[in-house]
Amino acid sequence: MEKLTDKFLWNALKEGDLNAFSVLFESYYPQLHSFGLKISKSTVVTEDTLQDFFLYVYEHRENLSDLDTIAPYLFTSYKRFLLKVMKKNEKMKHTDFSNENFVDIQFTAEEVITNQETVIFKNKNLSLLLNKLPKRQKEAIYLKYYSGLKAAEISEIMDINYQSVVNILHKAIKSLKEEISIMKLFN
């Protein structure tokens, strides 16, 4: 979505426009659902919290800040919302949520294969290599290449500065290239 479109959509939502809410829901639900699954690893938890999250956004629309771009707000807010729910969930008591800024995203082979960016790598073991990356690098890679977000948006979501995002992405890509080069030596 264009910045102007995002701004218009957000303002219309804040004014209670149900069509704007519907467009927002339909536009961002798939990306947030996929992101939520990476965090919760549960379809039920993800779908329930996502429905509740969108309802919360609509019910509190008058209190929302003005935005030029919607994606960073939705990803950041939904991540916090989901982690809060998971923390309260009795089944998740044994999981450590002390470092809530970073989530441990696991990549599946299907995601790697279907994403056009991964055609460059042409490697069956890419999901294993991605899962070897540190948590911050995995989250940045996921947001950049699987959610299509820009570095500035990722910096807002991960609550780090722009240059840190660029550095994290660079380190992750460099590490992946080195691992792939090593693997090619043994094939």
C-alpha positions in Angstrom: 0.0 0.0 0.0 1.1 3.5 -0.7 1.8 5.9 2.1 -1.1 8.2 1.0 -3.4 5.2 0.9 -2.3 4.0 4.3 -2.8 7.5 5.8 -6.2 7.8 4.1 -7.3 4.3 5.2 -6.1 4.9 8.8 -7.9 8.2 9.1 -11.1 6.6 7.7 -10.8 3.8 10.3 -10.3 6.3 13.1 -13.5 8.0 12.0 -15.4 4.6 12.2 -15.6 3.8 8.6 -16.4 0.0 8.5 -15.3 -0.2 4.8 -11.8 1.1 5.9 -11.8 -1.5 8.7 -12.7 -4.2 6.3 -9.9 -3.2 3.8 -7.4 -3.0 6.7 -8.5 -6.4 8.0 -8.3 -8.1 4.5 -5.0 -6.4 3.7 -3.1 -7.3 6.8 -4.7 -10.4 8.2 -2.7 -12.9 6.0 0.7 -11.3 6.9 -0.2 -10.9 10.6 -1.5 -14.5 10.7 1.7 -15.9 9.2 3.8 -13.8 11.6 1.6 -14.8 14.6 2.0 -18.5 13.7 5.8 -18.0 13.8 5.5 -16.7 17.3 2.8 -18.9 18.9 3.2 -22.0 16.8 -0.6 -22.5 17.2 -3.2 -21.9 14.7 -5.9 -21.6 17.3 -4.0 -19.1 19.5 -3.0 -17.1 16.4 -6.5 -16.9 14.9 -8.1 -16.1 18.3 -5.7 -13.4 19.2 -5.7 -11.9 15.7 -9.5 -11.6 15.8 -9.3 -10.0 19.3 -6.5 -7.7 18.2 -8.5 -6.3 15.2 -11.5 -5.9 17.4 -9.4 -4.1 19.9 -8.1 -1.8 17.2 -11.6 -0.9 16.0 -13.0 -0.4 19.5 -10.1 1.9 20.4 -9.9 3.7 17.1 -10.6 7.2 18.5 -7.4 6.9 20.7 -5.1 5.7 17.9 -2.3 8.0 16.8 -2.1 9.4 13.3 0.0 7.1 11.1 1.6 7.5 7.7 2.3 3.8 7.4 0.2 1.1 9.0 2.4 -2.1 8.8 4.9 -1.2 11.5 2.1 -0.3 14.0 0.1 -3.5 13.3 3.1 -5.8 13.4 4.5 -4.3 16.6 1.1 -4.0 18.4 0.0 -7.5 17.4 3.3 -9.0 18.5 2.9 -7.4 21.9 -0.8 -8.4 22.1 0.0 -12.0 21.2 2.9 -12.3 23.6 0.8 -10.9 26.4 -2.0 -13.5 25.7 0.6 -16.3 25.5 2.1 -15.2 28.8 -1.3 -15.4 30.5 -2.0 -18.8 28.9 -1.5 -21.6 31.5 -0.1 -24.0 28.9 2.7 -21.6 28.1 3.9 -21.0 31.7 7.1 -23.0 31.0 8.1 -20.7 28.1 10.5 -17.9 28.9 9.0 -14.5 27.8 11.5 -12.4 29.6 13.0 -11.0 26.4 9.7 -10.0 24.6 11.4 -7.8 22.0 12.8 -10.8 20.0 10.9 -13.9 19.0 12.4 -17.2 17.8 10.9 -17.6 14.4 11.3 -21.0 12.7 11.3 -21.2 8.9 9.6 -24.1 7.1 10.9 -25.6 3.9 7.6 -24.7 2.2 8.0 -21.0 3.0 11.5 -21.0 1.7 10.5 -22.7 -1.5 7.5 -20.6 -2.2 9.1 -17.2 -1.6 10.6 -15.8 -4.8 13.6 -14.3 -3.0 14.9 -17.7 -2.1 15.2 -18.8 -5.8 18.7 -17.2 -5.6 19.8 -19.7 -3.0 18.4 -22.9 -4.8 19.2 -25.0 -1.8 17.1 -27.6 -0.1 18.8 -27.0 3.3 18.1 -23.2 3.4 15.5 -23.6 6.1 18.1 -25.4 8.3 20.5 -22.5 7.6 17.9 -19.9 8.4 17.1 -21.6 11.7 20.8 -21.5 12.7 20.7 -17.7 12.6 20.4 -15.8 15.9 16.8 -14.8 16.9 17.2 -11.1 15.9 18.5 -12.0 12.4 15.7 -14.5 11.9 13.1 -12.0 12.8 14.6 -9.3 10.6 14.9 -11.8 7.6 11.3 -12.9 8.1 10.0 -9.3 8.2 12.0 -8.2 5.2 11.7 -11.2 2.8 8.6 -13.0 4.0 6.4 -10.0 5.0 7.8 -7.6 2.5 8.5 -4.8 5.0 11.1 -2.0 4.5 14.1 -1.6 6.9 12.5 1.5 8.4 9.3 -0.4 9.2 11.4 -3.3 10.6 13.2 -0.9 12.9 9.9 0.2 14.3 8.7 -3.3 14.8 11.9 -4.6 16.4 12.3 -1.3 18.3 15.9 -0.8 17.1 17.4 1.9 14.9 17.4 1.8 11.1 21.2 1.2 10.9 20.9 -1.8 13.3 18.3 -3.4 11.0 20.6 -2.9 8.0 23.5 -4.4 9.9 21.5 -7.3 11.1 20.2 -8.1 7.6 23.7 -7.7 6.2 25.1 -10.1 8.8 22.4 -12.6 8.2 22.8 -12.6 4.4 26.6 -12.8 4.8 26.3 -15.7 7.2 23.9 -17.5 4.9 26.2 -17.0 1.9 29.2 -18.4 3.8 27.2 -21.4 4.9 26.0 -22.1 1.4 29.5 -21.7 0.0 30.7 -24.3 2.5 27.9 -26.6 1.7 28.7 -26.4 -2.0 32.2 -27.5 -1.3 30.9 -30.8 0.0 28.3 -31.4 -2.7 
